[in-house]
């Protein structure tokens, strides 16, 4: 499968969804779910990864940090500098995702850091000093109700998905856990680069033995310290439109609204935020015309909800550590090392 001509069959989509459900499931289990043998499934997945059409990543969960230090940043740039600025920002280890957008901002950027002080240093001393940036608006997450690990393609039969779900490793983060050792951090960085990394590769990355890598990886997954997710190039999968909405919930119903919205199938992100416009919602859609229908669905889901602002992605640049081309295909990766010093990290 070449990068010049990539199409995804129904079997490919079912394979991707099988890994959305159980990102580290053995190929034998994945094969049973989609009706192929293990060797064929492994070859198909290798072709998808080589083409940049799909991949498994593992961003660290909010539970590993001392505070809720994920921020969503609207960036405005001087004319003609958007692509240059987005490309520079995408190389930063503390930047998880970057979208070039149309609407009230030129870029929509997701940033994470180990604590509030580190987040502040990155935003004030690094991001805002990039030539070409004319303004930023930052909102810090207070609670994440839905992220990309919960989004599904809808290509896998319900029974097969349920069988795979019983094998899934992702845990359920409930709050800050115990401090991570350097080896655990190294494991998290490696899982971010490849969520299906072999145990020998994980052991090498962390500088520990293979049995130790197995035990520590299992503990990280069980605790929900890392949220493994299978990703797919949206346009190739039939979801070419990403819309990001800033939302005002009905008075006194922030948590209730966020929970209801997070259950909608198109939603890839739903978080509550500190500051004005206290909710952000991002969804994948099949056509720009669906934006209005999606907003109407939001209003019906939570009567009284108001969409204050909307951004539509013109070009994806980075998603959870993966550098993307214009078609949303992975063409590189930047380690998501949120513990690094923001001013010393690449």
Secondary structure as the mmCIF struct_conf table of DSSP 4:
data_model
#
loop_
_struct_conf.conf_type_id
_struct_conf.id
_struct_conf.beg_label_comp_id
_struct_conf.beg_label_asym_id
_struct_conf.beg_label_seq_id
_struct_conf.end_label_comp_id
_struct_conf.end_label_asym_id
_struct_conf.end_label_seq_id
BEND BEND1 UNK A 3 UNK A 5
HELX_RH_AL_P HELX_RH_AL_P1 UNK A 10 UNK A 21
TURN_TY1_P TURN_TY1_P1 UNK A 23 UNK A 24
HELX_RH_AL_P HELX_RH_AL_P2 UNK A 27 UNK A 34
TURN_TY1_P TURN_TY1_P2 UNK A 35 UNK A 35
HELX_RH_AL_P HELX_RH_AL_P3 UNK A 38 UNK A 50
TURN_TY1_P TURN_TY1_P3 UNK A 51 UNK A 52
BEND BEND2 UNK A 53 UNK A 53
STRN STRN1 UNK A 54 UNK A 60
HELX_LH_PP_P HELX_LH_PP_P1 UNK A 61 UNK A 61
HELX_RH_3T_P HELX_RH_3T_P1 UNK A 62 UNK A 64
BEND BEND3 UNK A 65 UNK A 67
STRN STRN2 UNK A 70 UNK A 77
TURN_TY1_P TURN_TY1_P4 UNK A 79 UNK A 80
HELX_RH_AL_P HELX_RH_AL_P4 UNK A 82 UNK A 90
TURN_TY1_P TURN_TY1_P5 UNK A 91 UNK A 91
TURN_TY1_P TURN_TY1_P6 UNK A 93 UNK A 94
STRN STRN3 UNK A 95 UNK A 103
BEND BEND4 UNK A 104 UNK A 104
BEND BEND5 UNK A 106 UNK A 106
STRN STRN4 UNK A 107 UNK A 112
BEND BEND6 UNK A 114 UNK A 115
HELX_RH_AL_P HELX_RH_AL_P5 UNK A 116 UNK A 125
TURN_TY1_P TURN_TY1_P7 UNK A 126 UNK A 126
HELX_RH_3T_P HELX_RH_3T_P2 UNK A 127 UNK A 129
BEND BEND7 UNK A 130 UNK A 130
TURN_TY1_P TURN_TY1_P8 UNK A 131 UNK A 132
STRN STRN5 UNK A 133 UNK A 146
HELX_RH_3T_P HELX_RH_3T_P3 UNK A 148 UNK A 150
BEND BEND8 UNK A 154 UNK A 154
BEND BEND9 UNK A 156 UNK A 156
HELX_RH_AL_P HELX_RH_AL_P6 UNK A 158 UNK A 165
TURN_TY1_P TURN_TY1_P9 UNK A 166 UNK A 167
BEND BEND10 UNK A 175 UNK A 175
BEND BEND11 UNK A 178 UNK A 178
HELX_LH_PP_P HELX_LH_PP_P2 UNK A 179 UNK A 181
HELX_RH_AL_P HELX_RH_AL_P7 UNK A 182 UNK A 193
TURN_TY1_P TURN_TY1_P10 UNK A 195 UNK A 196
HELX_RH_AL_P HELX_RH_AL_P8 UNK A 199 UNK A 206
TURN_TY1_P TURN_TY1_P11 UNK A 207 UNK A 207
BEND BEND12 UNK A 208 UNK A 208
HELX_RH_AL_P HELX_RH_AL_P9 UNK A 210 UNK A 222
TURN_TY1_P TURN_TY1_P12 UNK A 223 UNK A 224
BEND BEND13 UNK A 225 UNK A 225
STRN STRN6 UNK A 226 UNK A 232
HELX_RH_3T_P HELX_RH_3T_P4 UNK A 234 UNK A 237
TURN_TY1_P TURN_TY1_P13 UNK A 238 UNK A 238
STRN STRN7 UNK A 241 UNK A 248
HELX_LH_PP_P HELX_LH_PP_P3 UNK A 249 UNK A 250
TURN_TY1_P TURN_TY1_P14 UNK A 251 UNK A 252
HELX_RH_AL_P HELX_RH_AL_P10 UNK A 254 UNK A 262
TURN_TY1_P TURN_TY1_P15 UNK A 263 UNK A 263
BEND BEND14 UNK A 264 UNK A 264
TURN_TY1_P TURN_TY1_P16 UNK A 265 UNK A 266
STRN STRN8 UNK A 267 UNK A 273
BEND BEND15 UNK A 274 UNK A 277
STRN STRN9 UNK A 279 UNK A 285
BEND BEND16 UNK A 286 UNK A 287
TURN_TY1_P TURN_TY1_P17 UNK A 288 UNK A 289
HELX_RH_AL_P HELX_RH_AL_P11 UNK A 290 UNK A 301
BEND BEND17 UNK A 302 UNK A 302
TURN_TY1_P TURN_TY1_P18 UNK A 303 UNK A 304
STRN STRN10 UNK A 306 UNK A 319
TURN_TY1_P TURN_TY1_P19 UNK A 320 UNK A 321
STRN STRN11 UNK A 322 UNK A 324
TURN_TY1_P TURN_TY1_P20 UNK A 326 UNK A 327
BEND BEND18 UNK A 328 UNK A 328
STRN STRN12 UNK A 330 UNK A 333
TURN_TY1_P TURN_TY1_P21 UNK A 338 UNK A 339
BEND BEND19 UNK A 340 UNK A 340
TURN_TY1_P TURN_TY1_P22 UNK A 342 UNK A 344
#
